[in-house]
Amino acid sequence: MKKRVLSVRFIKLAVIAVFVLTLAIFSGKLFPESKVQGQGGSFLPAPNNVSATDNQYHDKVGVYWDAVRGANLYRIFRNTTNSTTGATDVGTTQANYFFDTAATVGQNYFYWVKSENGATVSNFSQSEQGTRANGMPADGIFLDLQPPSAPAGNQITAAKAYLGKTLFWDEQLSSTKTVSCGTCHQAGASGSDPRTNSTTVNPGFDNTFNTADDIFGSLGVPQNNQNGTYVFNPAFGFNLQVTDRKSPSYLNAAYAPNGIFWDGRASDTFRDPLTSAIILPSGASLESQVLGPPLSAAEMAHGGRDWTQVAQRVAASKPLALAMKVPNSLGTWINGRTYPQLFEEAFGTSDVTPTRIAMAIATHERTLFSDQTPLDKAVTQITPMTKQEEFGSELFLAVSCAVCHGGALLSDNSFHNIGVRPQNEDAGRFAVTGLEADRAKFKTPNLRNIEFRAPYMHNGRFATLEEVVEFYNRGGDHSAPNIDTALIRPLGMTADQKAALVAFMKRPLNDNRVTSELSPFDRPRLFTQTSRVPFVSGTGIAGTGGNVPQAVAIEPPYIGNPSFTVAVSRGLGGANAVLAIHDTDPGTSSIPATGSFARVSLTLSGTGAGNGNGSVSLNTLANNPQFVGRTFYGRWYVTDPGAIGGFSVSGLIKFTVFTQNSNLSKTFVDFDGDRKTDISIFRPNGANGGEWWFNKSESGGNAAFQFGAATDKIVPADYTGDGKTDVATFDRTMVYYAFGRQFVLRFPVRRKRRYSGCRRF
């Protein structure tokens, strides 16, 4: 009897072991080489989401696709019929876009792309149609925009651009994990900061709020220390600091030949931030620009931060761990890998260095050129503008706007003082060159997608384009010796003329891919744009002078966060303060003796009523997975003889603990790769196996695959790592077949009940 019991137990354990082993193998956890990754293996997926332009360009057809993990080259083919037989090889590129300049005008082409890595070549991608428009080369002040160039030492590759995009949107690059490059630069706001408004105020030159020199800038980080605690800032307290200039657009920044930023301080020569060795001798303003914000104590950094610390933070972080709704193309490429693994694909080795971070982000930015505007089609005589827009373009020339805003970029990339503010309030270009003639001069912004970049000017002074036109119409507001009065002068335009000028700067200059945030301008949703951000509500209890302690909690409460900082201000200076965080509201009737999440006390800095402040950096979340999904509530309690009951109380802090995002590519029953589930059926065909028929949601057409034997099991999954479901079978010899690739498992099949957890089709 005992032997029989042991035998049953053994069988049960064996069944469990086989099940676990199967999952491990096919998830790639046990034998990663069994799951094709497209890097170093014998299979490379074809590119996904191929698209081509239809009558967009007069001189080419643009072809675009998602980057393929493990590919370092892409080969483009075309044919006049939808057949790869006889298709012409039209060129290769390391980027994930290609411009076919040899296409014949008006001819409808079918395009395919293959991915390569030196050892393996993929199958053809799905076909996509494209046509070169019937137009003429632009010949005038306004030109159609051509792709930007890249420095010889940092050419564009798809892997490097995708790594740069990942870094650009990762809030973990900031010391508080709340600010990414993309926080202040979003395509939907024409590459600037959509948060900039009348409430994001820097006190300006006089350091006093609500005066004429206030600046409308971007929200950064609270002033903070390396240990995670906050420093009470005289202007902003523990609140987010506001930059002293409005964020310029990062779109089309690749065309700047002589320095980026409003004052052009990003050098054209890129140097290693650790050694100062020259990495790129010219054409590298983008790389140099990247080095600034991560070390800025107002924008992203703690005091004294250096690039070694930034690189260490990146190397230890899970890519885009705090973001949500990561674009499918980017999530598929990341596919759960670490930053060192991503750097290895982009640069050849896994070293995460400051130089590589800058080069990757710069590469991403070079892929963001908005060359599909109505103006581009109008100047090449493909599609005309409206009469009002055309009238506005003529006025644009007549009143000399095009002197500074001409060419394809609608910018001369130079620096001018146009009289927006008194000359002494901001040194501008003078701070870089030291030349008195450059005082208060600022870089001419490009006007592509300008409609959605409000507020305008380097200080965010004007809320609308109509206000900008009115400013120029009156000849500016301030005088200075270096203002060109031949350009900045009263214009005397009528209401109709001003309206036409504004009309020209709106629709004709908008690339819809930008405003709709479509690829390559798509992006993840940031942590700070979600409900996962802690928030404070309620009024609390006032202390001496009627001051209610103000609680501050902005950082991500995720498992693994070694520093979750909570601060308090407006308490009684020098008083004892207690932070209690619990599963329920700790209440206001007494100072809690415990807290299920945390209870800490400190002595507030400052003196007098309302001047007390302090912060604590909690490591409670560093390794406490039991907190996942739990909501916590916290308050500050400040000992204060002037308060009712002897202590004042802050408002209620509330947050829910979450886990970092995995960013693994999700697999649906999706055969055509459009991220929609396809309807399918399996038709048995006796001893000859069967056919899997499915309806393609992409086109509505049908397709079928015939394979296997009648006894095979149907096993849909993504074996090739391309984000599409593969048609596969599993037979009783323990062999998996997925599009011809065999996956062999070495364990016996004893009883049919081993498959009781599976459902037959």
N, C-alpha and C positions, 0 to 999 in steps of 0.2 A: 504493500500500500504506500509506504514511504517512498519507494522508488518511483511509483506512478506519479505521486505528487511532485517529486523532484523533476520528473520528465515533463509534466505539464508546465511547471515553472520555467524549465529550460526553454521549452517551445515558446512561451510567452516572451521571455527575455530575448530570444532569438528574433522573434517577430519585431519587437521594439527596436532591436539593434539594426535589423535590415531596413526598417522604415527610416530611422535616423540616418543611416548610411546613405540611403537613397537621396534624402533631402540634402545631406551635406555635399554629396557629389554634384547634384544638379543645381545647387545654389552657388557652386564654385568655392565653397568654404574648405572642403577637404582636399580636393584635387583641382586647383584653379585652372590647370591647363585643360580640364575636361570641358569647361565653359569657354567658348571662343571669345576672346577679348579683342581681337583685331590688332594685337601688338605682340610681335614675336611669335605668333602662331601661324598656322597654315591657311587661315581664313580671314578675309578682310571684307566687311560689309560694303555694299554699294552706298554711295551718298544718298541721303534722304532729303525730301522736301526741295527737290530741284525746281527752280522757277526761271523764267526768261522774260525779257521785256518785249512788249508789243508796241511798236511805233513810238517808243520813248526817245530814242537817240537817232540823230541823223547820220552818225558815223560809225555805229556799232550796234550789237545786240548784247545786253548784259545777261549773264547766266549766274545764278546764285544757288547755294546748297548748304546743308548743315555740315559742319566739320565731322569727320569720322575719326573715332579714337584709333590711334595707331597708324594713321595715314600721314605721309609726309609729302605726297604729291597727288595732284588730281589731273586726270586727262579728260579733255572735252571732245565730244564727237557731235557731228551734225549730219543730217540727211534731209532731202526734200520730201521724203515719205516717212511714215512712222514705222520704220524698220531699221534695225541695226546692221542688216546686211548691206554692205557697200557704204556704210557711214564713214564720213571723212574725219580723220583726226585733225582738229583745228588748233591744238595747242595744249600746254600744261601750265600749271601754276601751283605754288605752295599755299596760296590763300584759298579761301572758300568762295571766291567769285572770279569771274573771267569775262573779259570783253572781247567779243568776236568782231574785230574790225574788218575782216575780209568778207563779211556777209554781203550779199547782193541786196540793193534797195528793193523793198516791196516783196521779196521772196519769203514765203512762209517756210520756216525751218523747224525740224524736230531736233532737240538737243538731248544728249545723254552725258553722264559723267561717270568715270571710274576712279576709285581710290587706289593708291599704290603706296608701298612702303619699301621698295627695293627688293623685297623677296617675294611679295605676293601682290597680285592684281585682282581687284574685285570684279564682280559681274557688272553689267551695265545698270545704271540707275533707271528709274522710270523716265519716260520721255516727257519733254516739255516743249511747247511751241513758242517760237519767238520770231519777231520781224523787225528788220531795220527800216526806220521811217524814211519817207521821201522828204528831204529837207536840204538846207544849205548851211555851210559854215557861217558862224556868227561873224559879223563885220561891223563893229561899232563900239560904243562905250560899254555896253553890256555884252558879256560873252557867256557861252555855256560852260558849265563847270566840268573840268576833266579830273580824273582820279589823282590824288596827291602822290608824290614820290616819298620814299623812305631812305634814311641814311644807309650807306653800304653795309655798315656793321649791325644793322637791325632791320633786315628786310622782313616783310610781312609773311607770316605763316599762319595757317588756320589754327594750329595748336597754340601758338603764342598769343594770338588774338583772343582765343577762348579763355586762356589762362588770365590774360589781362582783364577780360570782362568779368571773370570770377572775382579777381582782386578788386576791381573798380567798385563792385557792389557789395563787398564784404565789410560789414560794420565792425568786425573784429579787428580791423586795422587801427581803429581808434582806441585810446586808452580806456574809455568807458564802455566800449562795445556798442555805441549808439550812433556813430557817424561813419559813413562810407564816403568815398569820392562821389558816388551817385546821389548821396543825400542832398548835396548842393548843386548837382548837375543832372537834370533829368530831361530827356528828350521831349516829353510832353510840355515842358516849359521852355522849349527851344534851346535846351542845353544849360539853362540857368536854374535857379532855385525857386520852385513853386511856392515855398513857404514865405518868401520875402513879401512883407506887406507893412501896413502902418503900425503893427504891433512888434515887429522885429527891428527894434531901434537901437542903434549905437549913439551915445550922446555927442559924438563928433568932436570937433576941435576945441570947443569950450568945456567939454566934459560935463555938460549939463543937459538933462533931458528936456524935451518940449521947447527947444529953441530952434532958430532958423537953420542951424548947421547940423541938425540931426541927420543921421545916415540910416537908410533902410537896407540892412545887410542880411547875412545868413546866420542861422543859429548853429553854434558849435557845441562845445562841451563846457561843463562847469570847470572853473579853474581847479585843478586837482594834482595830487601828488602821486609818485610812483607806487606807494603802498595802497592806493585806492581811495584814500580820504580826500575830502575837498578843502579848498582854500577859499575863505570868504573874500569875494572880490568887491572892491569899493563901489563899483558901478552896477554889478549884476548880482551880488550876493552869491548864493549857491545856485542861482538859475543859470540857464544856458547863456553863454556869452554870445554877443552879436558882433560879426566882423565889421571892420571899419570901411569896407567897400562892398558893393553888390557883386554877387558871383557873375563873372562873365560866362559866355557860352563855351562849352567844350566841343561843340559840333564844329566841324570844318577847321578846327584848330591846327590841323596838320599843314595848313598852307602858310602859317606865320613864319616868315623867314628871319625875323630879327627879334625874337623874344616874346614870350607869352606872359600873361598877367596884364592888368591895366597899365602898369608902369614898365612892362617889358623886361622884368628882372630875370626871367628864365633864360639862361645863356644858350646861345646856339651851339656851344661846345658842351658836351656832356662829360662830366667827371665822376669817377667813383666817389660816392660820399664818404667812404671810409679812408681811402688812400689819396684822394685828389688826383689820381692818375687819369689821363685823358682816355676815355673809352670811345667816344664818337667825336671827331674833330669839328664837324659841321652838320647843319641840318637837324639838330637834336634838341630844339627848344621844348618839345613835348616831354622827352626824357628828363630834362632839367626841371621842368615844371612839376613833375610828379614828386620830386624830392621835398617840396615845400610844405604842403598841408599836413602830412603825417607827423611833422615835428612842430607844427604851430600850436602853441598852448591855448589859443583861442578856438582853433578849428577842430583838431583831432587828438592833441597830445597832452600828456602830463608834463609838469615842469621838468626840464632837464632831459627830456627824452632824446635818444639818438637812434640812428638807423640800425645799429646792431640789435637794439631792443625791438624795433619794428619787425625786422627779419625773423627774430626768434618767436615773436608772437604769431607771425604768419605760419612758420614751420610747424608750430604746435597746435594750430587751429584746424578744425574740420571745415573744408571749403563751404562757404555760404550756409553755415550751420544755423544762423539766426534768420535767414530769409525764408520767405514763403512764395509759392507760385513761381518757382524757378522756371524759365522758359524750357520747353521740352528738349530743344536742341542742346542747350547748355547742361541741363540735368543729365541727359543721356551721355554726353561727353565726360562729365565729372564721374558719374556712375559710382559714387561711394568712395572714390580714391582720396588719398591724402594730398596735401599740398606738395610734399616732396615728390610724390608720384606724378603729379601734374607738371611740376618743373622738369622732371626727367623727360617727359614726352616733348615739352616745348624747347628744352635747351640741351638735352642729351645726357645730363646727369641730374641727380636729385638735390643738388645744393640750392638752398633758398637764400639768395643774397640780395642786398639792397639794389645793386645794379640790375639784376635780373627782374626784380619787382618793377623797377622803373621802366625797363625796356618792354616788359609785357604789357603794362598799362598803356604805355605810349603806342604800342602796336594796335591794341584795341581801339584807341582813339583815332588812329589813322584809317580805320575801316568805316568811320562815321562821317561820311561826306554826303551832303544832301543835294544831289545832282539831278533830282527828278521833280523839278518845279515847273509850273506853267511858264515862268520866265525863260527857262532853258528851252522849252519847246517853241516859245514865241520868237526868240532871237534867232533860232535856226529855221524859222518859217515852216514849222510843223503844224502848230495850232496858234492862232492869234489871241491876243488879250481882248477884253471887252473895250468898248470905246472909252469909258471912263478911265479904265486902267491904262490904256494907251495915252490918253491925255495926261494922266498923272506921270507917266514915264517921260513925256516931253517936258513937263514942268520940272521934273527931277533934274533934267539937264539944264533947263533955262535958268533956274535959280541957283545953279552951281552945286547942288547936292552931290553930283557925280564926281566932283573934283576929289572928294575924300571917299566917296562910296561908289566907285566905278569898278569895271572889270567883272570877271566871273564871280568873285567873292563878294562884290559890293563893299570893298574895303581896300584902302591903300596900305593897310598894315603899318601905318605910320602913327605919329603922336601929335596931338593938337590941343591947344587951350581954346575952348569955345565959349568960355564965360559962364559956365554952369554955376560956379561958386567963387568966392573971393580967392585970390591967388595964394594967400598965406595959409589957407585951411588944409591943403594937402599938397605936398611937394611934387607928387606925381613922378614923372620921368626924371626930374632933377635928382631924386634920391638915388638913382642908378648911375647917371652920367656925371653929376656934379656941375653941369652946365647951366648957367642962369637962364639961358634961352629955353631950357626945357622945364622950367618951373611950372607946375600945375598942368602939364601936358599929359594926356592920357591916350591910350591906344584906340584907334578907330575900330569899333566893332563891325563884324560882318553883318549884313542885314538879312541873310537867309533865315526864314522862319521867325522874323522879328516880331510878328504879330503876337506871338505867345510868350514873349520874353519880359513882359511887364513885371515890375516897374523898370523904368529906363534910366540911363546914365550910370556912371560909376558910383553915384551915391543914392541911386534908386529914387530920385527926386520926382520923376513924372510918372503918373499912374497909367497913362494911355498914350497911344501914338498921336492922338489929336493934340494932347498937351505938348508933345515934343515938337510937332509942326508949328504950333503957336509960339513956342520958345524961339525957334529959328525965324519965324515971321517977324517977331519984334526985335530981332538982332541980338539975342542973348541977354543976359541979366547983369553981367559984371565985366568990367574993363581990365585990361592988363597990357603991358608993353608987347607981349608976344602973341596977342590975339590978331589973327589975320582979318582985318576989318574989310578987306575986299570980299571975303566970304561971309563973315559974321556981321550982318548989316540988316536993317529993316527991309523986308521984302515986299510988303504991301499986297499980299495975295488976298483975293476975294474968298468968300466962304466956299464957293464952288471949286475954286482952285485948290484950297486946302483939303477939301473932301476928296478930290481926285488924287492928290498926292498921297493921302492916307490909303486910298483904295489900291494904288499901285504897290504900296508896301505890305499889303495884306495877302490876298489870294495868290497873286503871281509869284510871290517869294516863298510860298509854303510847299514843302515836300510832305505829302500826306503820310508817308511812312514815319516821319518824325513825330508829327502831332498825334498820330494813332499809336505810336510806339510799336511799330511793326519791325520785324527783322530787317536790318541788324540793329535797330534802335530799340528792340524789346529789352525787358529787364525783369528782375525779380521784384517781389514786394518786400520792402524792408521791415525789419522788426519794429521800427519806430512808426510804421504806418499800420500797425495791427493793434488789436485789443489786448495783446499780451503785455503791453507796456503798463507798469504799475501806475495807479492813479490815486489821487487824494481827494476826498470828499468830506462834506460836513464843515462845521464851524469851530468845533472844539470849545475850550474854556479859556477866557482871557486872563492874563496876569496883570502885573503892575503897568499902569498907563494904558490899560485896555488892549494890550498887545496879545494876540493869539499866536502861539508858536506855529511856525510854518514848516510842515514836513516836506521833504524832497526825496522822491524815489523815482528814478528814470531808467535804471539799468536792467538788463534782461535777467529775469529770475529762472535760469535754466540749470539743469543738473550738470555739474562739471565747472560751473562758474566759480573760480577761486576768490572772487572779490565782488560781492554784491553790496553796494554802498547806499546807505540811507543817511540823510542829513536833516538838520533842524536849524532854523534861524528865528529871529524875532522873539527869542526867549529873554529871560532876565540874565544879564551878563554875570559871569562868575558863579552861577547857580548850578546845582546838580541836576542832571537830566537823565531820564531812564527811557530806553526804547524797549517796548514789549511787543512781540509779534506772536500771534496765537491763531489757532484754528477758528476762533470766533472773535468778535469785537472785544478787545480788552476792557472797553467801557471807560467811563469818566468819573466813576464814584470813588475810586481809590487807585493808588499806584500798584500795579500787579507785582506779585512776588515772583512769578514765573512766566514763561512763555514757551509754547510747544515748538516754536521755530527759533526764537532768540529772545534773550533779555540781557541787555547791556546798559551800563551807566557810564557817564563821563561828566566832566566839569566843563561848562560852556565857556568859550572864549568871549572877550568883549566885556564892557562894563556898562551898567545902567539898564533901564527898562527898554526892552525891544532890541537890544544890541547883542544879546547872547546868541552864539552859534556854535555848532559842532557837527561832526559826522563820524560814522563808524563804518569800517569795511568788514563785512561778515563773510566768513568762509563756510557758512552752514550748508551751502549748495555744492560744495566741492565734491562730495561723494556721498550723497544721500538719496539714492533712487526711490526710497519709500515716499519721498515728497512729491513725486511726479503726479500731476493732475490735482493736487490739493490746493485749495485757495486759503490764503492767510490774510490776516488783518492786523495792522499795527498802529500804535500811537506813540508819540513822545509825551513824557510827563516831566514838567520842569518845576522843581521846588521853588515856590514864590509866595512870600508872606502877603503880597498884595492880591493874591488870587483867592477866590472863594474856596474854602477847604484847604488852603495852603499850597496848592499846586495848580499850574496851568496845563492845558492839554491841547495837543495839535488835532487837526482833522484826521480822518481815518484813512490809513494807507491800505490798499487792497491789491493783491497780485495772485496769480495762479502759476505754479511751477510747471515748466514744460521741459521737454527733452530737445536736444539739438536735432535738426533735420538731417536725414540721411542723404537726401538728394540722389537716391538710386533711381534709375530710370524705371518707370512703371510699365508693366506689360499688360495690354488688353488683348482680347481676341481681335487683333487688328492686323489684317494681312497687307493692307496697302499703305500703312504708315502715316495715316492722317489723324491719328489719335482718336478715332471713332471706332466703336465696336461694329464689326461686320457680321451680317446674318449668314449663317452657314449650315449645311447639312452634309451628312455622310451617307453615301449610297453603297451598300455592300454589293460585291460583284462576284459572289461565289468563290471558287478557288483562285480566281485571278486577282483577288484583293478587293479594292474598292476605290471610290472617287470621293474626294472632299470638294464639294461645290460651295462657293461663297459669293455673296453679293458685295461688290466693292463700293463702300460708302463714298469714296473719293469721286467716282465717276458714274456710279449706278450700274456698271456693267457686271457681268458674271465671269468667273474664272473657275478652273477645276484642276486638281492634281490627282493623278492616279498612281498608286503605289501599294506595296505590301501584299500580305496574304489575308484571307478572310478571317483568320483567327487573331490578327494583330489588334493591339489596343491603340486607340487614337489618343495622342498626348500632345495637346497644343501648349506651346511655351516659347519663350524667346531664347533660343540656344546660341544665337550668333551675336547677341549684344547690340543689335541695331534698332531696338525699340519696336520691332514688328513681331507678330506671332508667326512662328515657323510651323509648317505642316510636318508632323512627325508621327511615327508609329513605335510601338513597343511590343516585341514578340516574346514568346516563351523561352527563347534561347538567351534571354537577358540582353538583347541588343536594341539600342535606340537608333532609329534612323531619322535624321532631320535634314531634309534637302540633300540626301546622299551622304551626309557626314555620319559616321558611326560612333556611338557612345557605348562602350561595352562594360557591363557590370559583372563581376565575378562572384555571384552567390546563387545557390540553387533555388528553384521554385518547388516547394513541397506540397502546398495545398492551395486550392482556389481561394479559401477564406483569407489568405494573406492580402487579397485585393479587395476585401470587404469595404475598405474605406474609399474605394474608387467607384466611379459611376461610368457605366458603359454608354457609348453614344449609339 
